[in-house]
């Protein structure tokens, strides 16, 4: 939030610079606090695991015709080569063409630009590779691969849409949302901004002071670095609040909406934890369905809010409530689906 505010109000070079400074301080703080963690996070021992023996112990595999490795055939290597080359061409050519107007390939296929063609070629080739290889596995591995592929497909779709929070949603916020507040609305926003900024920071500061008292003798340098970081954070927060409360008119920063995801996670995570630990904990497939459905509901709010905007309009003045609802349901969907994504 602070980096975004500094970027919008002062300059993006300062905003990115502030992010870099805090990343450096965080890395140093972690480096000098390693003695506190013991073996946690240490490099694991290089222990060889016999995967074949692991398969042999599986009764479903033993009941089949022994352990059969799914070797790569010539057609597999060809498909992998086409996939890798197509993906690399897309990854290199697409940003070059859009940012620097540099085109490594300038042809079209059936009216499609070359970037889209190579992206589709890579996706289709990968799907064909799965279709060709999966049937050659033994039954238990084949079933696992099919389930894994389906979950991965849903995961890719979900995160491609969810990460629009850093892509198309800021454009929606900048060009099509009324962010100018006056009078009571401006005062209300300032109070909300004060609460969501200062209250969590006070809680974290209290926790850190307690941590300093217990660990300063063991990781003194790490605590000093962390303390300096929070002094800087408090200074920027107080300066930000001073500037905001001096003005009678408030324009909500575009980057302010990025904090909604974290805010909603803090609010709803305890409720979801209780749900997952209860007897009503749904299976993974239901959580995936809920995650995708809630994601769709979030985009539905954005679409409904923009239904009266003329086609091709460059600007509009939509309510910020549509964005708040979108971030809310996207976050709820993330909490339904993300835990299984991490396991995958």
Residue pairs with C-beta under 8 A, 6 or more apart in sequence:
1 197
1 255
1 256
1 258
1 259
2 18
2 233
2 236
2 237
2 240
3 15
3 16
3 18
3 19
3 22
3 255
4 15
4 253
4 254
4 255
4 256
4 258
5 15
5 240
5 253
5 255
5 256
6 14
6 15
6 18
6 236
7 14
7 15
7 16
7 255
8 15
8 253
8 254
8 255
9 243
9 253
18 236
21 232
22 229
22 232
25 225
25 226
25 228
25 229
26 229
28 222
28 225
29 222
29 225
29 226
29 229
30 222
31 222
32 219
32 221
32 222
32 225
33 219
33 222
34 41
35 218
35 219
36 215
36 218
36 219
36 222
52 67
55 61
55 67
56 62
56 67
58 140
60 138
60 139
60 140
61 67
61 138
61 140
61 141
64 138
64 139
68 138
70 133
70 136
70 137
70 141
72 80
75 132
76 129
76 132
76 133
79 125
79 126
79 128
79 129
79 132
80 129
82 121
82 122
82 125
83 122
83 125
83 126
83 129
86 118
86 119
86 121
86 122
86 125
87 118
87 122
89 104
89 105
89 118
90 115
90 118
90 119
90 122
92 104
93 103
93 104
93 105
93 114
93 115
93 118
94 115
94 119
96 102
96 103
96 104
97 103
97 115
103 114
105 114
105 118
106 114
107 114
108 114
108 117
109 117
112 120
130 145
130 149
134 142
134 145
134 146
134 149
135 142
137 145
148 344
151 284
151 288
151 340
151 344
152 344
154 288
154 292
154 337
155 337
155 341
155 344
157 292
158 291
158 292
158 295
158 333
158 337
159 341
161 295
161 299
162 295
162 330
162 333
162 334
165 258
165 261
165 327
165 330
166 258
169 257
169 323
169 326
170 254
170 255
170 257
172 302
172 306
172 323
173 179
173 254
173 257
173 323
174 254
175 314
175 315
175 316
176 306
176 309
176 313
176 315
176 316
176 317
176 318
177 316
177 317
177 318
177 319
177 320
177 322
177 323
178 317
178 318
178 319
178 320
179 251
179 252
179 253
179 254
179 320
180 249
180 250
180 251
181 188
181 189
181 249
181 250
181 251
181 252
182 248
182 249
182 250
186 248
186 249
186 250
189 250
189 252
190 244
190 245
190 250
193 241
193 244
193 256
194 241
196 259
196 263
197 237
197 240
197 241
198 237
198 241
200 266
201 233
201 234
201 237
204 230
205 230
205 234
208 226
208 227
208 230
211 223
212 223
212 227
215 223
216 223
244 250
252 320
257 323
257 324
257 327
260 323
260 324
260 327
260 328
260 331
261 327
261 330
261 331
261 334
264 327
264 328
264 331
264 332
265 331
265 334
265 335
268 331
268 332
268 335
269 335
272 335
272 336
275 281
276 339
282 290
284 340
287 336
287 337
287 339
287 340
288 336
288 337
288 340
290 333
290 336
290 337
291 333
291 334
291 336
291 337
291 338
292 333
292 337
293 333
294 329
294 330
294 332
294 333
294 336
295 329
295 330
295 333
297 329
298 325
298 326
298 327
298 328
298 329
298 330
298 333
299 326
301 322
301 325
301 326
301 329
302 322
302 323
302 326
304 322
305 318
305 319
305 321
305 322
306 316
306 318
306 322
309 316
309 318
